[in-house]
Amino acid sequence: MRVAASMEKVHYVLHAPQGDTYADLLFTMIERGRKRPPVTYTTFQARDLGTDTAALFRSSVIAAYERFEPDLLLVGASCTAELIQDDPGGMAEAIGLPIPVVALELPSYQRKEHWGASETFLAIVRRMCTATRPAERTPGPPRANLLGATALGFRHRDDVAEVTSLLAQLGISINVAAPLGASPADIARLGEADFNIVLYPETGEETARWLEKKYGQPAVRTIPIGVGATCDFLAEVAALSGVDASAVLAERDSNLPWWSHSVDSTYLTGKRVFVFGDATHAIAAARVARDELGFEVAGLGCYNREFARELRAAAALYGVEPLITDDHLEVEARIAELQPELVLGTQMERHIAKRLGIPCAVISSPAHVQDFPARHSPQMGFEGANVLFDDWVHPLAMGLEEHLLAMFRDDFEFRDDAGASHLGPASFAPQREDTPAPDNRWTQEAEAELRKIPFFVRGKARRNTEAFALAEGRSAIDLATLYDAKAYHGR
């Protein structure tokens, strides 16, 4: 459905029971698309199982074709409808529609969403790219295909616009960007490009390999997330297309390198970060975090097992144990164990970090509505590097902010229990006590001292102190234990 919703003049007929038709909300409420996804549901009910659900599917296909007049029709079954084995592909072919019909056989119970999107995109390309590549190239600037961007992708629309702009500075034109924004006729023209650019391997890699085999098109596989990777990307594109990238590389129009070396930002050096998401964004984010922002990568993982090899290789570069899982409880356990100072992850990691009191920035789908901003907000290219700096650094307390927190922590307007000072004394909330440990080991003096620690690191200070007391065999946590723990963990 992500691929169908990405494209033009494509319609998807999904054989699904009542209750499997919620997916529209993902596009209209989360991504806030201007139109509903091009999907027709058969919507059979329990009482239909005793009759002919195949006839219901056939009538839905004919009605969808007559109403929407697509140039290509996708047909498939939801995970529940797979169990009744109605063969949507065979039935759709038997109808004899005058347009290409692509039957999708995606084992919903065995494979995950990214794999399904990749297989769908590849099936469309194989069906539409039937012509051979022209023997002589049409004169003009180098042409590239951009592969992999889809609806509901994390900042995919903005990334395509940013990469298109970068390539234009090199004098390279875009032949086709697909599947996002492409029509079946555009897909048929993929073979006219000089080379392919795989922006998102999760959905574009298999298609790039097929195009390379059929048309001999080489592919650029460097993902331009971060200043360093963007420079590597431009150099690879220049070498493949024979253009001069020196002027664009010299300009490097990004604030990230200077801002990350500024006096205030150097306070962030050595901050421990845990990175998790799809493999493409997680691996790229880890490189930016260490090499461009000075963070220490404390953990690295992804949820798509198809890219386990690439993730393990990246984890080895940072000396961390890779985490490859789609179980959010395993991810939560690893974050709780590592106690990083920043989490870069998906919407799920945002919830986990919030429960654990750790700052978090979203870097990958699945994402929620706030991660589909109205403004231009790419992750790729030099402008994308600026967005990364803002999104990742702002959840953390900067150097000057930390200094002011320490300087004014005892001020009557700056206490945790103080309300907004411009609203007057009436806005002051009752003083909030931190929840003591269940065994009440903390003395009153130690609790009072703990409350002087800024709220965003207080939870970590409490956990570190309790772990230190347990290791030292101290039954009560008093001021001495608190200071000893601070000295121990500050070494």
PATOR-575223 format. One record per residue (C-alpha): residue in three letters; y, z negated, x negated. Coordinates in steps of 0.02 Angstrom, whole numbers, plus 32768, in hexadecimal, padded with zeros to 4 digits. Each point is the difference from the previous one (the first is absolute). Example, Ala and Ser with C-alpha at 12.3 -4.5 7.8 and 13.67 -1.06 7.14 Angstrom:
<rs>
ALA7F1F7E7A7D99;SER80AC80217FBB;
</rs>
This chain:
<rs>
MET800080008000;ARG80777FDF7F6E;VAL7FE580B27FC4;ALA8015804B80AE;ALA809F7F9A801E;SER8043803D7F58;MET7FF180B88028;GLU8050807E8075;LYS7FA3806C8080;VAL7F617F987FED;HIS7FAE7F9D808C;TYR7F747F817FFA;VAL7F847FE1808D;LEU7FAE7F587FE7;HIS7F627FD58060;ALA80217F478020;PRO7FE17F7B8083;GLN80877FA1805B;GLY80407F7F7F83;ASP7FFA80717F66;THR80A58052802F;TYR80777F847FB0;ALA8027806A7F66;ASP809C804E804C;LEU805A7F5B7FE5;LEU7FEB800E7F43;PHE806B809B7FFC;THR80807FDF8088;MET801C7F457FE5;ILE7FDC7FE47F47;GLU803380A47FAE;ARG8079801F8090;GLY7FDB80B98009;ARG8069806E8070;LYS7F678040805D;ARG7F587FBC802F;PRO7F6C80367F96;PRO7FAE80A48036;VAL7F607FB58043;THR7FA2800E80A4;TYR7F807F7B802B;THR7F6B8021806F;THR800A7F498035;PHE7F537FEE804B;GLN7FD67F5B8055;ALA7F617F9B8012;ARG7FD4805380A6;ASP800980AB7FAB;LEU7F707FD67F8C;GLY7F87801A808E;THR804280B08021;ASP8034808F7F8E;THR807E7FC97F7C;ALA7FEA80A97FAB;ALA804D80578097;LEU80947F877FF6;PHE801980317F4A;ARG7FFA80BB8024;SER80817FF2808B;SER80717F987F8E;VAL7FF880857F77;ILE802D808D8078;ALA808E7F9B804D;ALA80477FD37F55;TYR7FFE80B57FC7;GLU8055803F809E;ARG80857F798000;PHE802F7FF47F47;GLU7FD580B07FC1;PRO7FD67FCA7F4D;ASP7FD980757F71;LEU7F707F927FC9;LEU7F967F81805D;LEU7FAC7F677FB3;VAL7F717FAE805F;GLY7FA87F5E7FDA;ALA7FBA7F5E8045;SER803C7F4D7FF0;CYS7F8F7F7D7FB4;THR7FC37FCC80AD;ALA7FE680B3803E;GLU7F9580287F68;LEU7F777F95804D;ILE7FE580748095;GLN7FE980997F8E;ASP80558083806C;ASP802180787F6D;PRO80BB8025801D;GLY800180877F7A;GLY7F738065804A;MET80467FF380B0;ALA80AE80377FC8;GLU7FBC80967FA3;ALA7F9A80328097;ILE809C8008806D;GLY803B80977F9C;LEU80B97FD87FEC;PRO806980897FAC;ILE803D7F887F77;PRO7FA97FAD7F6D;VAL7FA27F62802F;VAL7FDA7F7F7F79;ALA7F777F85802A;LEU80107F587FA9;GLU7F637F9E7FDB;LEU80437F607FB7;PRO7F897F6B7FF9;SER80757F7A803F;TYR7F867F737FDF;GLN7FE180327F4B;ARG80A480417FB8;LYS80B77FCC8008;GLU80A3804C803B;HIS803B80517F5D;TRP7F5980587FEA;GLY800A804080B3;ALA80B180437FE5;SER7FC980567F5F;GLU7F6A80518053;THR806980388094;PHE808380507F90;LEU7F7A80577F99;ALA7FA88041809C;ILE80A2804D803F;VAL802580507F58;ARG7F5280487FF0;ARG800B804A80AE;MET80AD804D7FEB;CYS7FFD80387F49;THR7F8D80948014;ALA806580857FA5;THR7FED80217F47;ARG80917FE17F8A;PRO806F80997FE4;ALA7FD8805B7F5F;GLU80BA800A7FD2;ARG80797F718012;THR809D801C8068;PRO809A7FF57F8F;GLY80677F61800B;PRO800B7F4E7FBF;PRO7F637F987FE7;ARG7FB47FC480A4;ALA7FA37F5F801F;ASN7FA07FB1808F;LEU801B7F478026;LEU7F5C7FB5803C;GLY7FD37F5E8056;ALA80967FC28064;THR7FD47FCD80B2;ALA80467FA68097;LEU7FF77F427FF3;GLY7FFF80117F44;PHE80697F837F9F;ARG80AA80577FEA;HIS7FAA80AA7FFA;ARG808D80608055;ASP80817FBB7F87;ASP7F8E801E7F6A;VAL7FEA80B8802F;ALA80BD8015800E;GLU801D7FA97F58;VAL7F7B80637FA2;THR803F80A2804E;SER80AD7FD77FBF;LEU7FBE7FDB7F52;LEU7FA080A37FFA;ALA80998060803B;GLN805E7FBD7F68;LEU7F7980507F96;GLY800F80A5805E;ILE7F577FEC8056;SER7FF0802980B9;ILE7F877FB3807C;ASN7F82807A8046;VAL7FB07F88807D;ALA80067F438018;ALA7F657FCB805D;PRO7FC27FB9806D;LEU80A77FAE802B;GLY806E80818056;ALA7F8980927FE9;SER7FBD80778084;PRO7F57805A7FFB;ALA805E809C7FC6;ASP804A7F9C7F70;ILE7F537FC27FD0;ALA7FC680B47FF5;ARG8088801E7F7B;LEU7FC87F767F89;GLY7FB080817F8E;GLU80A980517FDC;ALA803B7F6D7F95;ASP7FF87FFD7F42;PHE7FC27F4C7FFA;ASN7FE57F66806A;ILE804E7F527FF6;VAL7F917F74803F;LEU807A7F7D803F;TYR7F7D7F948055;PRO7F4F80127FBB;GLU7FB67F9F8092;THR802380948073;GLY802780907F8A;GLU7F877FF87F6D;GLU7F6980518051;THR806B808E8044;ALA804E801B7F54;ARG7F54800F7FB3;TRP7FCB807E8083;LEU809E80687FE7;GLU7FE67FFC7F44;LYS7F4F80418017;LYS802F8088807E;TYR80A7803B7FBB;GLY80027FC07F4E;GLN809A7F958022;PRO80197F737F83;ALA803E7F598040;VAL807E7F7C7FCA;ARG7FB67F54801B;THR80827F8B7FB7;ILE80497F96808C;PRO80BF7FF47FE8;ILE80177F498031;GLY80747FA87F86;VAL807380467F7B;GLY7F7980137F7C;ALA7F8480558074;THR808780728044;CYS802A803A7F50;ASP7F46801D7FDF;PHE7FF5806080A3;LEU809380717FD5;ALA7FBA80217F54;GLU7F56802F8049;VAL805080728082;ALA806C80537F7A;ALA7F6B801F7F8F;LEU7F9C804B808F;SER808B806E8045;GLY805480317F5D;VAL80AD7FBB802F;ASP80757F947F98;ALA800C7F4D8041;SER806A7FBA7F72;ALA80A37FF98065;VAL7FB17FA48093;LEU7FA47F8A7F8C;ALA809E7FDA7F9E;GLU80607FD3809E;ARG7F7E7F88804A;ASP806D7FD68093;SER7FBF7F518023;ASN804B7F527FF5;LEU7F597FA97FE8;PRO7FFA80057F40;TRP80AE7FB77FEB;TRP7FF37F81808C;SER7F577FC27FC4;HIS804E7FDF7F55;SER809B7FAB8042;VAL80207F497FDB;ASP7FD07FC480AD;SER7F66806D8012;THR7FB67FCA7F5A;TYR7FE37F598055;LEU7F7180598058;THR7FA780287F5D;GLY7F517FB88000;LYS7FF87FE180BC;ARG7F49800B8033;VAL7FDE80848085;PHE7F65802A8067;VAL7FF180B78036;PHE7F918040808D;GLY8001809A8070;ASP7FBD80B18000;ALA7FCF80337F50;THR808F807B7FE8;HIS808A7F848026;ALA7FAA7F6A7FB2;ILE7FE280547F58;ALA80AF80487FFC;ALA804F7F5A8033;ALA7FA47FA27F76;ARG804780777F7D;VAL80B17FEC8041;ALA7FEE7F43800E;ARG7FCB7FEB7F4B;ASP8056808D7FA3;GLU80A4800D805E;LEU80227F55804B;GLY7FAE7F907F7F;PHE7F897FAB807A;GLU7F547FC57FCF;VAL7F75804F8069;ALA7F957F6C8031;GLY7F8F805F8078;LEU7FDF80B38038;GLY7F988046808E;CYS7FEA80868085;TYR7FA4801380A4;ASN7FBE80B37FEE;ARG7F5C80007FA1;GLU800A80BC7FE0;PHE807E7FD87F77;ALA7FA67F6C7FB4;ARG7FED80557F58;GLU80BB80227FEF;LEU802A7F4F8038;ARG7F887FB17F84;ALA804980677F72;ALA80B07FC8802E;ALA7FCB7F49800E;ALA7FB7800A7F51;LEU80AC80317FBD;TYR80477F5C8040;GLY7F6C7F937FD3;VAL7FDF7FCB80B4;GLU7F658003806D;PRO800A808F8080;LEU7FF17FD580B8;ILE7FB8808D8069;THR7FE57FC780B2;ASP8036801D80B4;ASP7FE57F48802C;HIS80AA7FAD8012;LEU7FB07F557FEB;GLU7FC7802F7F50;VAL80B1803A7FDA;GLU80487F5D8042;ALA7F877F9A7F97;ARG8030805F7F62;ILE80BA7FEA8021;ALA7FE97F468022;GLU7F9C7FF17F5F;LEU807D805E7F93;GLN809D7FB3804C;PRO807280937FCF;GLU80BC7FF88012;LEU800780A7805B;VAL7F8580648069;LEU800C80BD800F;GLY7F8C803A8089;THR7FE6803F80B1;GLN80337FB280A5;MET7F657F927FF5;GLU80367FBA7F57;ARG80AC7FDF804B;HIS7FAD7F8C807F;ILE7F957FAE7F7A;ALA80947FE47F8D;LYS80667FB7808E;ARG7F777F818025;LEU7FF77FD27F48;GLY80BC7FF97FEA;ILE8007808D7F80;PRO8084808C8001;CYS7FBA80AA802D;ALA803580B68006;VAL7F9C80898059;ILE7FD080937F92;SER7F7680578062;SER7FBC802580AD;PRO7FC87FB28071;ALA80B47FD08023;HIS80657FC48094;VAL809C80408055;GLN807A7FB47F82;ASP7FB0806B7F78;PHE803480A18057;PRO80BC7FF27FE7;ALA807E80748050;ARG8054801F7F58;HIS7FC0806E7F73;SER7F8E7F897FA1;PRO7F83805A7F8F;GLN7F877FB27F85;MET7FF680997F91;GLY807D804B7F87;PHE80987FB27FAF;GLU804A7FCD80A7;GLY7F597FB4802E;ALA800C7F947F63;ASN80A47FBA8043;VAL7FAB7FD680A4;LEU7F727FAA7FA3;PHE807B7F927FA2;ASP80577FCB80A0;ASP7F617FE48064;TRP7FA37FA17F79;VAL80877F997FAE;HIS805F7FC58099;PRO7F737F908041;LEU800D7F9F7F5D;ALA80897F867FCD;MET806880517F78;GLY803E7FA37F68;LEU80AE7FD78041;GLU7FB97FCF80A9;GLU7F837F8A7FAE;HIS808B7FB47F98;LEU806A7FDF809A;LEU7F6B7FB6805C;ALA7FE77F847F73;MET80BB7FDA7FF0;PHE801F7FDD80B8;ARG7F577FC3803B;ASP80457F528026;ASP809C80418058;PHE800B7FC780B6;GLU801680B5803B;PHE7F7280427F97;ARG7F707F8F8031;ASP7F6880498058;ASP802F7F9E809B;ALA80B280458004;GLY80338083807F;ALA808180897FEA;SER809B7FAC7FB7;HIS80798072805E;LEU7FBA7FC080A5;GLY80307F4B7FDB;PRO7F9B7F5E8001;ALA7FB4802680AA;SER7F9780897FB2;PHE7FAB7F8A7F87;ALA7F477FF38027;PRO7F9D7F5E7FF1;GLN7FBD7FE57F51;ARG7F5880557FEC;GLU7F787FA57FA4;ASP7F8080647FA1;THR7F537FE68047;PRO7FA97F807F8F;ALA7F53801B7FBD;PRO7F767FCC8078;ASP7FCD7F6E7F90;ASN80B67FC77FF1;ARG7FF77FF37F43;TRP80B980267FEA;THR80737F6C7FEB;GLN80A57FFE805C;GLU806280157F5E;ALA7F9780957FCB;GLU8015805280AB;ALA80BD7FE97FF5;GLU8004804E7F52;LEU7F928090803A;ARG807E802A8088;LYS808280207F7A;ILE7F9D80967FC7;PRO803B80A48052;PHE7F9E8023809D;PHE7FB980A87FC7;VAL7FA17FB17F6D;ARG7FE37F52804A;GLY7F54802C8044;LYS7FC8803C7F56;ALA80457F637FAC;ARG7FA07F94807C;ARG7F5D805E7FE2;ASN80147FFC7F43;THR80247F468002;GLU7F6B7FD8806F;ALA7F8D806A7F92;PHE80427FA77F65;ALA7FE67F54804F;LEU7F4E802E8032;ALA7FD8803E7F50;GLU804A7F627FB3;GLY7FA67F8E8079;ARG80A17FB48044;SER7FE97FB980AF;ALA80BA7FF58029;ILE808880817FE1;ASP809C7FA57FC8;LEU809B80367FA0;ALA7FA67FF67F5A;THR7F748071803E;LEU807E807D8045;TYR805C800A7F59;ASP7F6080077F9C;ALA7FC38090806C;LYS80A5805A7FE8;ALA7FF17FEE7F44;TYR7F4B80388001;HIS801D809E8066;GLY80A280287FA4;ARG7FAB80107F58;
</rs>
